[in-house]
Amino acid sequence: MSENSHDTVTSAERNRRQVLYWRLLARLFDGDEQPALETASAAVVDDLGLPAALLDPSVSIDTLVQRFPELADDFQTLMTPPEHTTGQPERAGESVRRAALVSKLLLNVFATGTGEVTATQLAAWQRDAGWFRQALDDTRGPGTGSGAGSEDDPAHGTGQGNEDEHGSGRESEHGDGRANGHGRSGGRESGLGGGTESDRELVGVLAGLEADLVGRMRLREVLADPALARQLTPSMSLVEQLLRDKSNLSGVALANAKALIRRFVDEVAEVLRTQVEKTSAGVIDRSVPPKRVFRNLDVKRTIWKNLVNWNPEDQRLYVDRLYYRRTARRTTPARLIVVVDQSGSMVDSMVNCTILASIFAGLPKVDVHLIAYDTRALDLTPWVHDPFEVLLRTKLGGGNDGPVAMAMAMPKIADPRNTVMVWISDFYEFDRSQPLFDGIQAVHRSGVRFIPVGSVNSGGQQSVNPWFRQKFKDLGTPVISGHIRKLVLELKTFLA
């Protein structure tokens, strides 16, 4: 092939890619088809030997892969340059094929249309978003994921629908709303959010899309139909919607809502439990003499302390004293007081911290108290072992009145040096910022380990009142704002 012919082929590939991407942009910003772009794109896809369904926005990735299994690997490594997977540069024609597949994935995820959304459409979109996350995660290579997926980001799912003549979207052929084995459901399968700033921004975009889709559902009607309710994949946005609307539900609808919340709570709890399971409660009590039994024998220390008795002539170490490890731990429980702002902007933190508090409550010698507040404070300690019951007793929304919550929390401090207080809020108070900070400052000076938390979610996008942020920094207790792992680490350090 001559140099000129090579340039011609490259130019032709570039033109075909542009056709596909112009069609993608046109469909993203305008739901109406552009006949010229549609015809040209169909010709490109046909020439590549790809199925025409690739251009149909009503066909989910799951359905496409079910019909054409050979595409599964392509979608899983879609964002990874060929040289990273095969070690070889991209061959002629492959860039156009990749453009066609990328266009399909982006269109399915980001063109959510308008109008009402069904449970089937929401489930299909959630699985498509899972494919998108997996493709992005694969670009990081083995062991370099951003860390906010199924293990790290339990709190965020994703939701769908492309607009049709009835108002919205894409219907999956899987009527039961389940993935066929290749898809990724609910957004808890892979990781975005704990890595770069762009990762965190993308998490916020996907969560916003899902929240919009959930808001467009006739949720009460879906919940009243057990078959439709079973198609719903629990996610943070869905749980928030259920918690806000629970007072308007009854009978079958209420039972289905509770079942969805329970599923979500259990799934998140399983993920968080793996992060906490190695936490030890209490520190070694140095006032208690070590128990002189063989299992407590400190061999290394015994040898070190007796080295002065080494006899070089007969090559023997004579031990005149044994040293034992202290194993007794303090008997007073470490008291953990969790105060959570339950206003509407803090729903992620409310759900995550409620579940986290229940996990720590299950550890030995940890005494956990849970308080939720908006303009009033509610002591949820009697139900702290059951986050499901706690969530059903919360009332999302309202304003912020931190001093009311502080008045309820302070009497719970019996032994300041043995107490940690976690306060989760955006700290936007209604003209009561100084009274709240005065109370926090008094608690901190008493010896309580005070941990202010601005957000406990996957993206760390929660804004925090700048006045409080600076005050906490001056106090030596900077605000934690970001992934829930940060809070887990702080608590493990205190309890270790």
Order of alpha helices (4+ residues) and beta strands (2+ residues): alpha-alpha-alpha-alpha-alpha-alpha-alpha-alpha-alpha-alpha-alpha-alpha-alpha-beta-beta-beta-alpha-beta-beta-alpha-alpha-beta-alpha-beta-alpha-beta-alpha
